[in-house]
Amino acid sequence: MPSTRIARRSLLAAALAMPDLAKPALAQGRPVTLVVPFPPGGSTDLMGRLLAERMAPLLGQPLQVENRPGAATVVGAEYVARAAPDGATLLVNSGTTLTLNPLLMRSLPYRPEDFAPVSLLSILPFAFVLQNHLPKTIPEFVALAKAQPGRLNYGTNGPSSFNNIAAVLVAEQLGIRMQDVTYRGDAQQLNDFLAGTLDVLVVGGASAIGTHRNGQGRIIGWTGDRRMPGFPEVPTFAETQPEAVAQTYFGLVAPARTPAAAIARFAAAAGEALKEPGFRDRLLAEGQFAIGSGPEDCAAFMQKEAARWAPLLRRMNLQID
């Protein structure tokens, strides 16, 4: 393993050190636009801004974050898919953008092939946050849900949202049934949860962590493949059922046909940025695990995710249009 790490560092250093090769691909040093397909605030926007701040000095050129929200990330993704492949435009994509949308939308104005993978940035698991009077462990929660099928309700951002699909997968693996209550965003469902009208929150990031730490609810399990370092006492559902892993991700992609030299430089800069302890700690505080892979690993991960979720979406009979 040490030799692999050294080789990887050498490749990253080499990619960052080839300005003559990359300059034509980077549109003669123009600022790079980093598109975030969500409004300001939230996990994706945070990722974009932290990444831009740290990648800019590594690349030696500014990165400007531009929020283009709308239509479940379609607006921002379509903009980048149609942008010139000159290394001047990047997209911070989520699992919704290049995994769920292509599986759910018949008339999607872009395809995964319209993008060149750059780097897998981070992985974000969801948490099941229960009211304090409800069970405190996964086995007790499962026993209650099985004893009263459909009585417990949970909040998500709609049938095709990642947190609902994650909840369905976990419930399926645990052999339980709950009632989905749809909201337009985390804030609305959090308000109902705090008012006591919602039994379970299925959320990620700051919403889950803040509710747990403030004693307003209790995280009984994470949907990821590992425990969260800040909550070593909280198990994952995968410890009970190995296939109960449901997590979204953030990646960095460019328009298809962006020159390989530009892709290599962006991947190297993102990887170096995500090694910074302060960056990694900030992401962990937001419930994310920093990754920082290269283009090939990013592409393989996204292909694996699409293959994993397709059967569940067919069983759910979900179709947006």
N, C-alpha and C positions, 0 to 999 in steps of 0.2 A: 503493500500500500504506500509506503513513503515514496518509492520511485514514481508511482502514479501521480501523487500530489506534485512532485517536483516537475514532472513532465507537463502536467496541466498548467502549472504556474508559468513554465517557460513558454507554452503556447499563448497564454494570455498576454504575457509581456511582449511577445513577438507581434501579436495582433495590434496591440496598442502602439507599437513602435514602428508602424509602417505608414507614416503620413503621406509619402509620395505616391504610394499605390492607392490610398484611400481618398485623397483629395478630390479627384474627378467624381468619385461616387458620392461624395458628400456635398455636391452642388457648390463647389468653390468656397467652402467654409461658411455658408449661410447658416443661421440658427436652425436647429432641428426642432420641429414641432412634435411634441409628445401629446397625442390625443388621449383623453380620458373620456370614455363613453358614459359617464355618470355626472350628476351635478357636483359642485364643490362640497366637500365634506364626505364622510364615509370612507370605507376601507380602500376602495380603488383609487379615489382621489388622493388619499394619504400616500398610498404606494407611489403614484405618479410623481407627486411633489418631492417626496424624499429621494426618489430615484433620480429625478432631474437635477436636484441640488448636488448629488454626489457624483453623477456621471459627467456633468459639464466640465469640471477641472481635469478629469481623466482624459476626456476627448479633446480638450482644448478649444471648445466651442460651446455656445449657450444652448440649453434645452428649454424651450418655452412650453409650459403645460397649457393645453387648450381643452376646456370642457365642452364636449358635444353630446349631451345626454338625449335620450329619447328612444321610445319603442324597444325597450329591453336591450339596449346597447346597439341597436341596428343603425341608428343615425350616425354615431361616431365610427362604427366599423365600416359602413358603406363609404364614408368620406375617405378613410385611409385606403380601402380597397381600390378606389378610383384615383388615388393620388399618384403623381409621377414617381416611378421607382428610382429616384435619384439620391436616396439616402437622406432626404430632408424631412421625412415624415415617419413617425412610429406610433404604434397603438399599444396602450396598456389594456390587454384583453382579460376578461374573466372567464370562468367556466361557462357562463351563460352565452358569451359571444361566439365561441368557436366549438363548443361541445353541445349545449342544449339547443340553441337556435337552429343549427342545421338539421337537427333531428326532429324539431317540432314545427318548423315553418316551411310550407310548400313554396311560397313566393318570396323567400328570402332574397334580397338584392345582392347578396355576395355568397361566395362559397369558401370553405376552408382553403382551397387551392389558390385563392386570391391573395394569400398572405405568405410571407416567408418567415418561419419561426426564427426567433433570435435567442430568447432565453426564458426558461421557466423561472419565475421570480420567487414565488412563495406558494404555500398551500395553507388553506384556511378551513379547519374543521368547524362543524356546528356543535352547539351544546343544547342539551335538553335541560331547561331550567324549570323547576317545579315550585309550586307554592309551598311555603314552609310547613303547612299542615299535612302535606302529602308525603308519601314514602321517601325515605332518605337514601335508599340503595336501589340499584338496578333490579335485583331479584324481587324486592318488595314492590317496586313499581310494576314489574311484569305481572306479579301475582294479582295486584289490584286491577290492572287493565284487563286481565283474563277473566277475573271474577265479574267485572261489569263492562262487557264489550261495548265500545262506542260512547260510554258515559264521559270519559275524559276528553276535553277539547284542547286543541293546540292551535297556535296562531302562525300563519305563514304569509308570504307575499303573493299568493295566488297558486292555482293548481300546477302551473308550469314553472314556478319559481324553484330555484335550487334548494331552498330550505324545505319546501314541501316535498320535493322529490327525495331529498335526504331523509325526511321523516317517514315517508312511505317505505323506503328501503329498510330502515332500521326497524320499523314496526313489523314489516313482513318477516324479517329475520328473527325477531323476537316472538313472533306468533301472536301479536296483539292488534287490536283495532281501536283507533281514536277518531274523533271528529275534527275535521279541518275547518278553521274559521279564517276567512280570507281578509287581509288588510292591504292597504296601499303602501305600507312601509313599516319598518321596525318601530318607529315612534308610536304609531297608533296601537299596535298590538302590545307594546310595552305599557302604555297608559291603561289598557284594559287589564293587563296582568297585575299591575300595581293596584288597580281598583278591585281585584279579586274575582273578576268575571271570566278570566281565562286561566285554565289549569296549568298549561305547559307552554313555555316559549321555546321555539326552535330557531335559534339565532346564532350568529357567530360574532367574533370580535368584541368590541367595547360594550355592546348591549348586554351580552351574556356576562362578561367579566364584571362590569359595574354592578349589575343586579345582584350577583353572587356576593361580591365583596361588601356591598352596602347592607347585606342581610335582608334584602327585599325578596329573595327567592334563593333556591339552592340548585347548583349544577349537579345533577346526579351522574351524568356521563357525557363524554365527547364522542363525536361520530368519526374521529380521525383514526389513524393507525398507530398513534403513540400518545402517551399522556402529555399534558401541557406542563412544562417545567414549573410554572407559577402555582400549579394546583396538583402537586404530586399525589394527593390523597384521592383525587377524582379519577375513576377508571374510564376506560373507553368501552363502548359497546362491543367492540371487536374482541375484548377479553372474554365476553360471554358468548358471542357468536362471531367467528372470524370473518364472515362475509359482511358484517354490519359496518362497513367503512363507507362513509359518504362525505366527501369534502370537496370544496371548490378550489380554484387556483387562480393565480394571476400570472400572466405571461407577457412577454414583450415580442411584438411581431412588426414586420415592415410590409409594404406592398410587395406582391410577388414580382420577381425579376429585379429586385434591388441587388446591385452588384455584391458578389461574395465578399469583397474586401470591406465594404461598409458593414455587412452583417457580422463579420468577424470582429471588427472594432467595437461595434455596439455590444456584442456578446461579452467581449473581454471587459469592457468598462462596467457593464451590469454585474458581471461576476465579481470584479474587484470591489465594487460599491457594496455588494451584499455580504462581503467578508468583514466589513467594518463592524466591530462589536456594538457600537452605539446604534447602528442601523438595525442589526439583528435583534438587539434588546427592545428597540422601539416596536418592531414588528411583533415580537413575542408579547409585548404588553397589549397589543391589539389582537391577540389570538392567532397570529400567523407564524408559520415556520419558514424562514428564509431558505431559498434553494440556490439560485444562480447557476443554472446549467448552461451548456452550450446549445447551439441550434439543433443538432441531431437528437440530443436527449429531449429537448423541448418538443420536437416533432413527434418522437416516439411516445412521449407521455400523452400528448393530446390525442393521438390515434388510439391509444389504449383506453383513454377515458371515453371516447365516443363508442368504442366497441363494448365497453362495460355498461354504459347507460342505455344503449339502444333497446335491449330486451325488456328492461323495466318500463320504459316509456311506452313500448308496444302493449305491455300488459295493462298499463294505466289508461291506454287508449286516448292519449293526449295528442291534440293537434290544435295549434293556435289559429291557423288559417288554411 
